[in-house]
Amino acid sequence: MLKRIGGQVNGIAKMINDDKDCEAVMTQIVAAMSSLKSVGRSVLADTTCSLPKEESVKLLKRFL
């Protein structure tokens, strides 16, 4: 998933450099943000994440 997000970000940079329509650029930015939030949720839900449940919930609310 992170490689795909990297591709999205590179695509956004190219769109900006190519002076693409603002709405199209913003659509891609929102899509990339959504993907990053999904990764964040996965990290917090991962069984290897050693944070106590209440700390995970705090981080989830704070950043996502």
mmCIF file of the N, C-alpha and C atoms, coordinates in Angstrom:
data_MODEL
# 
_entry.id   MODEL 
# 
loop_
_atom_site.group_PDB 
_atom_site.id 
_atom_site.type_symbol 
_atom_site.label_atom_id 
_atom_site.label_alt_id 
_atom_site.label_comp_id 
_atom_site.label_asym_id 
_atom_site.label_entity_id 
_atom_site.label_seq_id 
_atom_site.pdbx_PDB_ins_code 
_atom_site.Cartn_x 
_atom_site.Cartn_y 
_atom_site.Cartn_z 
_atom_site.occupancy 
_atom_site.B_iso_or_equiv 
_atom_site.pdbx_formal_charge 
_atom_site.auth_seq_id 
_atom_site.auth_comp_id 
_atom_site.auth_asym_id 
_atom_site.auth_atom_id 
_atom_site.pdbx_PDB_model_num 
ATOM 1   N N  . MET A 1 1  ? 0.821   -1.193 0.000   1.00 0.00 ? 1  MET A N  1 
ATOM 2   C CA . MET A 1 1  ? 0.000   0.000  0.000   1.00 0.00 ? 1  MET A CA 1 
ATOM 3   C C  . MET A 1 1  ? 0.871   1.266  0.000   1.00 0.00 ? 1  MET A C  1 
ATOM 4   N N  . LEU A 1 2  ? 1.996   1.230  0.706   1.00 0.00 ? 2  LEU A N  1 
ATOM 5   C CA . LEU A 1 2  ? 2.838   2.429  0.768   1.00 0.00 ? 2  LEU A CA 1 
ATOM 6   C C  . LEU A 1 2  ? 3.444   2.782  -0.588  1.00 0.00 ? 2  LEU A C  1 
ATOM 7   N N  . LYS A 1 3  ? 3.756   1.760  -1.392  1.00 0.00 ? 3  LYS A N  1 
ATOM 8   C CA . LYS A 1 3  ? 4.265   2.043  -2.734  1.00 0.00 ? 3  LYS A CA 1 
ATOM 9   C C  . LYS A 1 3  ? 3.198   2.744  -3.569  1.00 0.00 ? 3  LYS A C  1 
ATOM 10  N N  . ARG A 1 4  ? 1.962   2.301  -3.410  1.00 0.00 ? 4  ARG A N  1 
ATOM 11  C CA . ARG A 1 4  ? 0.863   2.930  -4.145  1.00 0.00 ? 4  ARG A CA 1 
ATOM 12  C C  . ARG A 1 4  ? 0.699   4.388  -3.713  1.00 0.00 ? 4  ARG A C  1 
ATOM 13  N N  . ILE A 1 5  ? 0.807   4.633  -2.413  1.00 0.00 ? 5  ILE A N  1 
ATOM 14  C CA . ILE A 1 5  ? 0.694   6.004  -1.901  1.00 0.00 ? 5  ILE A CA 1 
ATOM 15  C C  . ILE A 1 5  ? 1.835   6.854  -2.456  1.00 0.00 ? 5  ILE A C  1 
ATOM 16  N N  . GLY A 1 6  ? 3.035   6.273  -2.500  1.00 0.00 ? 6  GLY A N  1 
ATOM 17  C CA . GLY A 1 6  ? 4.167   6.988  -3.094  1.00 0.00 ? 6  GLY A CA 1 
ATOM 18  C C  . GLY A 1 6  ? 3.888   7.349  -4.543  1.00 0.00 ? 6  GLY A C  1 
ATOM 19  N N  . GLY A 1 7  ? 3.276   6.424  -5.263  1.00 0.00 ? 7  GLY A N  1 
ATOM 20  C CA . GLY A 1 7  ? 2.894   6.699  -6.648  1.00 0.00 ? 7  GLY A CA 1 
ATOM 21  C C  . GLY A 1 7  ? 1.860   7.805  -6.737  1.00 0.00 ? 7  GLY A C  1 
ATOM 22  N N  . GLN A 1 8  ? 0.910   7.796  -5.794  1.00 0.00 ? 8  GLN A N  1 
ATOM 23  C CA . GLN A 1 8  ? -0.101  8.858  -5.767  1.00 0.00 ? 8  GLN A CA 1 
ATOM 24  C C  . GLN A 1 8  ? 0.564   10.220 -5.540  1.00 0.00 ? 8  GLN A C  1 
ATOM 25  N N  . VAL A 1 9  ? 1.482   10.273 -4.600  1.00 0.00 ? 9  VAL A N  1 
ATOM 26  C CA . VAL A 1 9  ? 2.150   11.538 -4.281  1.00 0.00 ? 9  VAL A CA 1 
ATOM 27  C C  . VAL A 1 9  ? 2.989   12.014 -5.468  1.00 0.00 ? 9  VAL A C  1 
ATOM 28  N N  . ASN A 1 10 ? 3.696   11.107 -6.105  1.00 0.00 ? 10 ASN A N  1 
ATOM 29  C CA . ASN A 1 10 ? 4.458   11.481 -7.297  1.00 0.00 ? 10 ASN A CA 1 
ATOM 30  C C  . ASN A 1 10 ? 3.532   11.994 -8.397  1.00 0.00 ? 10 ASN A C  1 
ATOM 31  N N  . GLY A 1 11 ? 2.378   11.350 -8.534  1.00 0.00 ? 11 GLY A N  1 
ATOM 32  C CA . GLY A 1 11 ? 1.395   11.790 -9.518  1.00 0.00 ? 11 GLY A CA 1 
ATOM 33  C C  . GLY A 1 11 ? 0.870   13.181 -9.204  1.00 0.00 ? 11 GLY A C  1 
ATOM 34  N N  . ILE A 1 12 ? 0.665   13.451 -7.928  1.00 0.00 ? 12 ILE A N  1 
ATOM 35  C CA . ILE A 1 12 ? 0.201   14.785 -7.515  1.00 0.00 ? 12 ILE A CA 1 
ATOM 36  C C  . ILE A 1 12 ? 1.254   15.836 -7.864  1.00 0.00 ? 12 ILE A C  1 
ATOM 37  N N  . ALA A 1 13 ? 2.508   15.532 -7.579  1.00 0.00 ? 13 ALA A N  1 
ATOM 38  C CA . ALA A 1 13 ? 3.593   16.466 -7.901  1.00 0.00 ? 13 ALA A CA 1 
ATOM 39  C C  . ALA A 1 13 ? 3.636   16.743 -9.399  1.00 0.00 ? 13 ALA A C  1 
ATOM 40  N N  . LYS A 1 14 ? 3.470   15.700 -10.198 1.00 0.00 ? 14 LYS A N  1 
ATOM 41  C CA . LYS A 1 14 ? 3.474   15.872 -11.650 1.00 0.00 ? 14 LYS A CA 1 
ATOM 42  C C  . LYS A 1 14 ? 2.284   16.725 -12.100 1.00 0.00 ? 14 LYS A C  1 
ATOM 43  N N  . MET A 1 15 ? 1.122   16.460 -11.500 1.00 0.00 ? 15 MET A N  1 
ATOM 44  C CA . MET A 1 15 ? -0.070  17.244 -11.848 1.00 0.00 ? 15 MET A CA 1 
ATOM 45  C C  . MET A 1 15 ? 0.145   18.726 -11.549 1.00 0.00 ? 15 MET A C  1 
ATOM 46  N N  . ILE A 1 16 ? 0.755   19.002 -10.411 1.00 0.00 ? 16 ILE A N  1 
ATOM 47  C CA . ILE A 1 16 ? 1.014   20.401 -10.031 1.00 0.00 ? 16 ILE A CA 1 
ATOM 48  C C  . ILE A 1 16 ? 2.012   21.026 -10.997 1.00 0.00 ? 16 ILE A C  1 
ATOM 49  N N  . ASN A 1 17 ? 3.090   20.294 -11.302 1.00 0.00 ? 17 ASN A N  1 
ATOM 50  C CA . ASN A 1 17 ? 4.090   20.806 -12.249 1.00 0.00 ? 17 ASN A CA 1 
ATOM 51  C C  . ASN A 1 17 ? 3.502   21.042 -13.633 1.00 0.00 ? 17 ASN A C  1 
ATOM 52  N N  . ASP A 1 18 ? 2.513   20.226 -14.000 1.00 0.00 ? 18 ASP A N  1 
ATOM 53  C CA . ASP A 1 18 ? 1.871   20.355 -15.310 1.00 0.00 ? 18 ASP A CA 1 
ATOM 54  C C  . ASP A 1 18 ? 0.688   21.326 -15.293 1.00 0.00 ? 18 ASP A C  1 
ATOM 55  N N  . ASP A 1 19 ? 0.513   22.026 -14.170 1.00 0.00 ? 19 ASP A N  1 
ATOM 56  C CA . ASP A 1 19 ? -0.588  23.001 -14.007 1.00 0.00 ? 19 ASP A CA 1 
ATOM 57  C C  . ASP A 1 19 ? -1.959  22.398 -14.296 1.00 0.00 ? 19 ASP A C  1 
ATOM 58  N N  . LYS A 1 20 ? -2.195  21.206 -13.752 1.00 0.00 ? 20 LYS A N  1 
ATOM 59  C CA . LYS A 1 20 ? -3.497  20.562 -13.930 1.00 0.00 ? 20 LYS A CA 1 
ATOM 60  C C  . LYS A 1 20 ? -4.562  21.288 -13.120 1.00 0.00 ? 20 LYS A C  1 
ATOM 61  N N  . ASP A 1 21 ? -5.799  21.017 -13.454 1.00 0.00 ? 21 ASP A N  1 
ATOM 62  C CA . ASP A 1 21 ? -6.957  21.610 -12.803 1.00 0.00 ? 21 ASP A CA 1 
ATOM 63  C C  . ASP A 1 21 ? -6.898  21.408 -11.281 1.00 0.00 ? 21 ASP A C  1 
ATOM 64  N N  . CYS A 1 22 ? -7.189  22.462 -10.535 1.00 0.00 ? 22 CYS A N  1 
ATOM 65  C CA . CYS A 1 22 ? -7.122  22.444 -9.071  1.00 0.00 ? 22 CYS A CA 1 
ATOM 66  C C  . CYS A 1 22 ? -8.020  21.350 -8.486  1.00 0.00 ? 22 CYS A C  1 
ATOM 67  N N  . GLU A 1 23 ? -9.215  21.203 -9.020  1.00 0.00 ? 23 GLU A N  1 
ATOM 68  C CA . GLU A 1 23 ? -10.137 20.190 -8.492  1.00 0.00 ? 23 GLU A CA 1 
ATOM 69  C C  . GLU A 1 23 ? -9.568  18.782 -8.666  1.00 0.00 ? 23 GLU A C  1 
ATOM 70  N N  . ALA A 1 24 ? -8.943  18.524 -9.795  1.00 0.00 ? 24 ALA A N  1 
ATOM 71  C CA . ALA A 1 24 ? -8.345  17.210 -10.045 1.00 0.00 ? 24 ALA A CA 1 
ATOM 72  C C  . ALA A 1 24 ? -7.184  16.952 -9.081  1.00 0.00 ? 24 ALA A C  1 
ATOM 73  N N  . VAL A 1 25 ? -6.379  17.975 -8.848  1.00 0.00 ? 25 VAL A N  1 
ATOM 74  C CA . VAL A 1 25 ? -5.254  17.841 -7.913  1.00 0.00 ? 25 VAL A CA 1 
ATOM 75  C C  . VAL A 1 25 ? -5.774  17.569 -6.510  1.00 0.00 ? 25 VAL A C  1 
ATOM 76  N N  . MET A 1 26 ? -6.780  18.328 -6.087  1.00 0.00 ? 26 MET A N  1 
ATOM 77  C CA . MET A 1 26 ? -7.339  18.153 -4.746  1.00 0.00 ? 26 MET A CA 1 
ATOM 78  C C  . MET A 1 26 ? -7.978  16.773 -4.584  1.00 0.00 ? 26 MET A C  1 
ATOM 79  N N  . THR A 1 27 ? -8.598  16.278 -5.633  1.00 0.00 ? 27 THR A N  1 
ATOM 80  C CA . THR A 1 27 ? -9.181  14.933 -5.583  1.00 0.00 ? 27 THR A CA 1 
ATOM 81  C C  . THR A 1 27 ? -8.097  13.903 -5.298  1.00 0.00 ? 27 THR A C  1 
ATOM 82  N N  . GLN A 1 28 ? -6.951  14.044 -5.947  1.00 0.00 ? 28 GLN A N  1 
ATOM 83  C CA . GLN A 1 28 ? -5.846  13.111 -5.729  1.00 0.00 ? 28 GLN A CA 1 
ATOM 84  C C  . GLN A 1 28 ? -5.233  13.279 -4.340  1.00 0.00 ? 28 GLN A C  1 
ATOM 85  N N  . ILE A 1 29 ? -5.171  14.504 -3.847  1.00 0.00 ? 29 ILE A N  1 
ATOM 86  C CA . ILE A 1 29 ? -4.645  14.742 -2.498  1.00 0.00 ? 29 ILE A CA 1 
ATOM 87  C C  . ILE A 1 29 ? -5.544  14.073 -1.465  1.00 0.00 ? 29 ILE A C  1 
ATOM 88  N N  . VAL A 1 30 ? -6.843  14.221 -1.615  1.00 0.00 ? 30 VAL A N  1 
ATOM 89  C CA . VAL A 1 30 ? -7.783  13.594 -0.684  1.00 0.00 ? 30 VAL A CA 1 
ATOM 90  C C  . VAL A 1 30 ? -7.656  12.070 -0.740  1.00 0.00 ? 30 VAL A C  1 
ATOM 91  N N  . ALA A 1 31 ? -7.486  11.522 -1.939  1.00 0.00 ? 31 ALA A N  1 
ATOM 92  C CA . ALA A 1 31 ? -7.317  10.069 -2.078  1.00 0.00 ? 31 ALA A CA 1 
ATOM 93  C C  . ALA A 1 31 ? -6.049  9.603  -1.366  1.00 0.00 ? 31 ALA A C  1 
ATOM 94  N N  . ALA A 1 32 ? -4.954  10.338 -1.506  1.00 0.00 ? 32 ALA A N  1 
ATOM 95  C CA . ALA A 1 32 ? -3.703  9.972  -0.845  1.00 0.00 ? 32 ALA A CA 1 
ATOM 96  C C  . ALA A 1 32 ? -3.842  10.074 0.674   1.00 0.00 ? 32 ALA A C  1 
ATOM 97  N N  . MET A 1 33 ? -4.515  11.110 1.137   1.00 0.00 ? 33 MET A N  1 
ATOM 98  C CA . MET A 1 33 ? -4.737  11.263 2.577   1.00 0.00 ? 33 MET A CA 1 
ATOM 99  C C  . MET A 1 33 ? -5.556  10.101 3.129   1.00 0.00 ? 33 MET A C  1 
ATOM 100 N N  . SER A 1 34 ? -6.568  9.699  2.396   1.00 0.00 ? 34 SER A N  1 
ATOM 101 C CA . SER A 1 34 ? -7.401  8.577  2.815   1.00 0.00 ? 34 SER A CA 1 
ATOM 102 C C  . SER A 1 34 ? -6.572  7.298  2.906   1.00 0.00 ? 34 SER A C  1 
ATOM 103 N N  . SER A 1 35 ? -5.701  7.103  1.935   1.00 0.00 ? 35 SER A N  1 
ATOM 104 C CA . SER A 1 35 ? -4.828  5.922  1.944   1.00 0.00 ? 35 SER A CA 1 
ATOM 105 C C  . SER A 1 35 ? -3.894  5.939  3.146   1.00 0.00 ? 35 SER A C  1 
ATOM 106 N N  . LEU A 1 36 ? -3.333  7.106  3.456   1.00 0.00 ? 36 LEU A N  1 
ATOM 107 C CA . LEU A 1 36 ? -2.439  7.213  4.610   1.00 0.00 ? 36 LEU A CA 1 
ATOM 108 C C  . LEU A 1 36 ? -3.190  6.956  5.913   1.00 0.00 ? 36 LEU A C  1 
ATOM 109 N N  . LYS A 1 37 ? -4.420  7.434  6.005   1.00 0.00 ? 37 LYS A N  1 
ATOM 110 C CA . LYS A 1 37 ? -5.219  7.168  7.206   1.00 0.00 ? 37 LYS A CA 1 
ATOM 111 C C  . LYS A 1 37 ? -5.460  5.676  7.363   1.00 0.00 ? 37 LYS A C  1 
ATOM 112 N N  . SER A 1 38 ? -5.697  5.013  6.252   1.00 0.00 ? 38 SER A N  1 
ATOM 113 C CA . SER A 1 38 ? -5.911  3.568  6.287   1.00 0.00 ? 38 SER A CA 1 
ATOM 114 C C  . SER A 1 38 ? -4.661  2.846  6.794   1.00 0.00 ? 38 SER A C  1 
ATOM 115 N N  . VAL A 1 39 ? -3.502  3.279  6.334   1.00 0.00 ? 39 VAL A N  1 
ATOM 116 C CA . VAL A 1 39 ? -2.245  2.690  6.814   1.00 0.00 ? 39 VAL A CA 1 
ATOM 117 C C  . VAL A 1 39 ? -2.088  2.944  8.311   1.00 0.00 ? 39 VAL A C  1 
ATOM 118 N N  . GLY A 1 40 ? -2.398  4.150  8.750   1.00 0.00 ? 40 GLY A N  1 
ATOM 119 C CA . GLY A 1 40 ? -2.308  4.477  10.174  1.00 0.00 ? 40 GLY A CA 1 
ATOM 120 C C  . GLY A 1 40 ? -3.207  3.599  11.024  1.00 0.00 ? 40 GLY A C  1 
ATOM 121 N N  . ARG A 1 41 ? -4.432  3.393  10.561  1.00 0.00 ? 41 ARG A N  1 
ATOM 122 C CA . ARG A 1 41 ? -5.352  2.515  11.290  1.00 0.00 ? 41 ARG A CA 1 
ATOM 123 C C  . ARG A 1 41 ? -4.802  1.085  11.352  1.00 0.00 ? 41 ARG A C  1 
ATOM 124 N N  . SER A 1 42 ? -4.218  0.643  10.250  1.00 0.00 ? 42 SER A N  1 
ATOM 125 C CA . SER A 1 42 ? -3.651  -0.707 10.218  1.00 0.00 ? 42 SER A CA 1 
ATOM 126 C C  . SER A 1 42 ? -2.498  -0.849 11.202  1.00 0.00 ? 42 SER A C  1 
ATOM 127 N N  . VAL A 1 43 ? -1.647  0.173  11.269  1.00 0.00 ? 43 VAL A N  1 
ATOM 128 C CA . VAL A 1 43 ? -0.510  0.139  12.202  1.00 0.00 ? 43 VAL A CA 1 
ATOM 129 C C  . VAL A 1 43 ? -1.011  0.058  13.641  1.00 0.00 ? 43 VAL A C  1 
ATOM 130 N N  . LEU A 1 44 ? -2.011  0.871  13.965  1.00 0.00 ? 44 LEU A N  1 
ATOM 131 C CA . LEU A 1 44 ? -2.525  0.862  15.335  1.00 0.00 ? 44 LEU A CA 1 
ATOM 132 C C  . LEU A 1 44 ? -3.264  -0.433 15.665  1.00 0.00 ? 44 LEU A C  1 
ATOM 133 N N  . ALA A 1 45 ? -3.866  -1.057 14.678  1.00 0.00 ? 45 ALA A N  1 
ATOM 134 C CA . ALA A 1 45 ? -4.603  -2.298 14.904  1.00 0.00 ? 45 ALA A CA 1 
ATOM 135 C C  . ALA A 1 45 ? -3.691  -3.524 14.907  1.00 0.00 ? 45 ALA A C  1 
ATOM 136 N N  . ASP A 1 46 ? -2.478  -3.362 14.390  1.00 0.00 ? 46 ASP A N  1 
ATOM 137 C CA . ASP A 1 46 ? -1.555  -4.492 14.280  1.00 0.00 ? 46 ASP A CA 1 
ATOM 138 C C  . ASP A 1 46 ? -1.231  -5.048 15.664  1.00 0.00 ? 46 ASP A C  1 
ATOM 139 N N  . THR A 1 47 ? -1.201  -6.344 15.755  1.00 0.00 ? 47 THR A N  1 
ATOM 140 C CA . THR A 1 47 ? -0.929  -6.982 17.048  1.00 0.00 ? 47 THR A CA 1 
ATOM 141 C C  . THR A 1 47 ? 0.493   -6.724 17.535  1.00 0.00 ? 47 THR A C  1 
ATOM 142 N N  . THR A 1 48 ? 1.385   -6.294 16.632  1.00 0.00 ? 48 THR A N  1 
ATOM 143 C CA . THR A 1 48 ? 2.756   -6.004 17.065  1.00 0.00 ? 48 THR A CA 1 
ATOM 144 C C  . THR A 1 48 ? 2.883   -4.589 17.636  1.00 0.00 ? 48 THR A C  1 
ATOM 145 N N  . CYS A 1 49 ? 1.843   -3.776 17.492  1.00 0.00 ? 49 CYS A N  1 
ATOM 146 C CA . CYS A 1 49 ? 1.849   -2.435 18.072  1.00 0.00 ? 49 CYS A CA 1 
ATOM 147 C C  . CYS A 1 49 ? 1.726   -2.599 19.583  1.00 0.00 ? 49 CYS A C  1 
ATOM 148 N N  . SER A 1 50 ? 2.728   -2.145 20.315  1.00 0.00 ? 50 SER A N  1 
ATOM 149 C CA . SER A 1 50 ? 2.794   -2.413 21.747  1.00 0.00 ? 50 SER A CA 1 
ATOM 150 C C  . SER A 1 50 ? 2.093   -1.360 22.608  1.00 0.00 ? 50 SER A C  1 
ATOM 151 N N  . LEU A 1 51 ? 1.373   -0.448 21.980  1.00 0.00 ? 51 LEU A N  1 
ATOM 152 C CA . LEU A 1 51 ? 0.674   0.562  22.766  1.00 0.00 ? 51 LEU A CA 1 
ATOM 153 C C  . LEU A 1 51 ? -0.536  -0.035 23.473  1.00 0.00 ? 51 LEU A C  1 
ATOM 154 N N  . PRO A 1 52 ? -0.790  0.434  24.689  1.00 0.00 ? 52 PRO A N  1 
ATOM 155 C CA . PRO A 1 52 ? -2.034  0.010  25.347  1.00 0.00 ? 52 PRO A CA 1 
ATOM 156 C C  . PRO A 1 52 ? -3.242  0.488  24.534  1.00 0.00 ? 52 PRO A C  1 
ATOM 157 N N  . LYS A 1 53 ? -4.337  -0.211 24.660  1.00 0.00 ? 53 LYS A N  1 
ATOM 158 C CA . LYS A 1 53 ? -5.550  0.078  23.886  1.00 0.00 ? 53 LYS A CA 1 
ATOM 159 C C  . LYS A 1 53 ? -5.944  1.552  23.979  1.00 0.00 ? 53 LYS A C  1 
ATOM 160 N N  . GLU A 1 54 ? -5.932  2.119  25.174  1.00 0.00 ? 54 GLU A N  1 
ATOM 161 C CA . GLU A 1 54 ? -6.367  3.519  25.343  1.00 0.00 ? 54 GLU A CA 1 
ATOM 162 C C  . GLU A 1 54 ? -5.438  4.498  24.621  1.00 0.00 ? 54 GLU A C  1 
ATOM 163 N N  . GLU A 1 55 ? -4.142  4.182  24.572  1.00 0.00 ? 55 GLU A N  1 
ATOM 164 C CA . GLU A 1 55 ? -3.199  5.025  23.836  1.00 0.00 ? 55 GLU A CA 1 
ATOM 165 C C  . GLU A 1 55 ? -3.440  4.928  22.335  1.00 0.00 ? 55 GLU A C  1 
ATOM 166 N N  . SER A 1 56 ? -3.726  3.724  21.862  1.00 0.00 ? 56 SER A N  1 
ATOM 167 C CA . SER A 1 56 ? -4.031  3.542  20.446  1.00 0.00 ? 56 SER A CA 1 
ATOM 168 C C  . SER A 1 56 ? -5.268  4.340  20.051  1.00 0.00 ? 56 SER A C  1 
ATOM 169 N N  . VAL A 1 57 ? -6.287  4.298  20.891  1.00 0.00 ? 57 VAL A N  1 
ATOM 170 C CA . VAL A 1 57 ? -7.521  5.037  20.619  1.00 0.00 ? 57 VAL A CA 1 
ATOM 171 C C  . VAL A 1 57 ? -7.239  6.537  20.599  1.00 0.00 ? 57 VAL A C  1 
ATOM 172 N N  . LYS A 1 58 ? -6.420  7.020  21.537  1.00 0.00 ? 58 LYS A N  1 
ATOM 173 C CA . LYS A 1 58 ? -6.050  8.441  21.565  1.00 0.00 ? 58 LYS A CA 1 
ATOM 174 C C  . LYS A 1 58 ? -5.363  8.862  20.273  1.00 0.00 ? 58 LYS A C  1 
ATOM 175 N N  . LEU A 1 59 ? -4.386  8.062  19.856  1.00 0.00 ? 59 LEU A N  1 
ATOM 176 C CA . LEU A 1 59 ? -3.680  8.372  18.626  1.00 0.00 ? 59 LEU A CA 1 
ATOM 177 C C  . LEU A 1 59 ? -4.611  8.346  17.423  1.00 0.00 ? 59 LEU A C  1 
ATOM 178 N N  . LEU A 1 60 ? -5.489  7.376  17.408  1.00 0.00 ? 60 LEU A N  1 
ATOM 179 C CA . LEU A 1 60 ? -6.443  7.260  16.306  1.00 0.00 ? 60 LEU A CA 1 
ATOM 180 C C  . LEU A 1 60 ? -7.302  8.509  16.211  1.00 0.00 ? 60 LEU A C  1 
ATOM 181 N N  . LYS A 1 61 ? -7.805  8.967  17.339  1.00 0.00 ? 61 LYS A N  1 
ATOM 182 C CA . LYS A 1 61 ? -8.638  10.187 17.351  1.00 0.00 ? 61 LYS A CA 1 
ATOM 183 C C  . LYS A 1 61 ? -7.823  11.426 17.007  1.00 0.00 ? 61 LYS A C  1 
ATOM 184 N N  . ARG A 1 62 ? -6.582  11.470 17.475  1.00 0.00 ? 62 ARG A N  1 
ATOM 185 C CA . ARG A 1 62 ? -5.755  12.652 17.261  1.00 0.00 ? 62 ARG A CA 1 
ATOM 186 C C  . ARG A 1 62 ? -5.306  12.808 15.821  1.00 0.00 ? 62 ARG A C  1 
ATOM 187 N N  . PHE A 1 63 ? -4.888  11.736 15.200  1.00 0.00 ? 63 PHE A N  1 
ATOM 188 C CA . PHE A 1 63 ? -4.304  11.827 13.878  1.00 0.00 ? 63 PHE A CA 1 
ATOM 189 C C  . PHE A 1 63 ? -5.221  11.393 12.748  1.00 0.00 ? 63 PHE A C  1 
ATOM 190 N N  . LEU A 1 64 ? -6.205  10.593 13.029  1.00 0.00 ? 64 LEU A N  1 
ATOM 191 C CA . LEU A 1 64 ? -7.033  10.074 11.953  1.00 0.00 ? 64 LEU A CA 1 
ATOM 192 C C  . LEU A 1 64 ? -8.447  10.529 12.135  1.00 0.00 ? 64 LEU A C  1 
# 
